[in-house]
């Protein structure tokens, strides 16, 4: 499965980047491709490109702040609090697999 994700916490420091790492590790262990955009205190890093969005199976937004979703129109989007990734990144990805039947 091709997952694109955004992580963003209220402070934009620790949890944003820890969640990115947890998602990347969990997705790789589960055999999925993942790219994670961070929206932290230093701005957007690893920005998702339009062609990547077009080809993605799912967009996962793990954030405690508002994230603009306009660029994801027509795509399956899952929005969760960042704490869910901090607690169980594999659990979140497993649920996505179940919902998408992949």
C-alpha positions as CSV (number, residue, x, y, z in Angstrom):
1,X,0.0,0.0,0.0
2,X,1.2,3.5,-0.7
3,X,0.6,5.8,2.3
4,X,1.2,9.5,2.4
5,X,1.1,11.1,5.8
6,X,1.3,14.5,7.5
7,X,2.4,14.8,11.1
8,X,1.9,18.0,13.1
9,X,1.6,18.7,16.8
10,X,0.6,21.9,18.6
11,X,4.2,22.9,19.5
12,X,5.6,21.6,16.2
13,X,8.7,20.2,17.8
14,X,9.1,16.7,19.3
15,X,5.8,14.8,18.6
16,X,5.8,15.9,14.9
17,X,9.1,14.3,14.3
18,X,8.8,11.3,16.6
19,X,5.4,10.4,15.0
20,X,7.1,10.7,11.5
21,X,9.8,8.2,12.6
22,X,7.3,5.8,14.2
23,X,5.1,5.8,11.1
24,X,8.0,5.2,8.8
25,X,9.3,2.3,10.8
26,X,5.8,0.7,11.2
27,X,5.0,1.1,7.5
28,X,8.3,-0.4,6.4
29,X,7.9,-3.4,8.8
30,X,4.4,-4.0,7.4
31,X,5.7,-3.9,3.8
32,X,4.1,-0.5,2.9
33,X,5.6,2.5,1.1
34,X,5.3,5.7,3.1
35,X,6.2,9.3,2.7
36,X,5.7,11.7,5.6
37,X,5.4,15.4,5.4
38,X,6.1,17.3,8.7
39,X,4.5,20.6,9.5
40,X,6.7,21.6,12.4
41,X,8.0,24.7,14.0
42,X,10.4,25.3,11.2
43,X,7.7,24.9,8.5
44,X,6.8,22.2,6.0
45,X,9.5,19.6,5.3
46,X,9.4,16.7,2.9
47,X,6.3,18.3,1.2
48,X,4.0,15.9,-0.6
49,X,4.0,16.4,-4.4
50,X,0.9,16.4,-6.6
51,X,1.9,13.3,-8.5
52,X,2.6,11.5,-5.2
53,X,-0.8,12.5,-3.9
54,X,-2.4,11.3,-7.2
55,X,-0.8,7.8,-6.8
56,X,-1.4,7.3,-3.1
57,X,-3.8,4.7,-1.7
58,X,-4.5,6.7,1.5
59,X,-3.6,10.1,3.0
60,X,-3.1,9.9,6.8
61,X,-3.2,13.1,8.8
62,X,-1.9,12.7,12.3
63,X,-2.2,16.2,13.7
64,X,-3.4,18.2,16.7
65,X,-3.6,21.3,14.6
66,X,-5.6,22.2,11.5
67,X,-4.1,20.9,8.3
68,X,-5.3,22.2,5.0
69,X,-6.8,19.2,3.1
70,X,-7.7,21.0,-0.2
71,X,-4.9,19.3,-2.1
72,X,-6.4,15.9,-1.2
73,X,-9.8,16.3,-2.8
74,X,-11.0,13.0,-4.2
75,X,-8.6,10.9,-2.1
76,X,-9.3,8.7,0.9
77,X,-8.2,10.7,4.0
78,X,-7.9,9.5,7.5
79,X,-7.5,12.1,10.3
80,X,-6.4,11.1,13.8
81,X,-4.8,12.8,16.8
82,X,-1.1,12.5,16.8
83,X,-1.2,10.6,20.1
84,X,-2.6,7.6,18.3
85,X,0.6,7.3,16.3
86,X,2.7,7.9,19.4
87,X,0.9,4.9,21.1
88,X,0.3,2.5,18.3
89,X,1.6,3.2,14.8
90,X,1.3,-0.4,13.7
91,X,-2.3,-0.5,15.0
92,X,-3.2,2.6,13.0
93,X,-1.7,1.2,9.8
94,X,-3.4,-2.2,10.4
95,X,-6.8,-0.5,10.7
96,X,-6.1,1.3,7.4
97,X,-5.3,-2.0,5.8
98,X,-8.6,-3.5,7.1
99,X,-10.7,-0.5,5.9
100,X,-9.1,-0.5,2.5
101,X,-9.0,-4.3,2.2
102,X,-5.3,-4.3,1.4
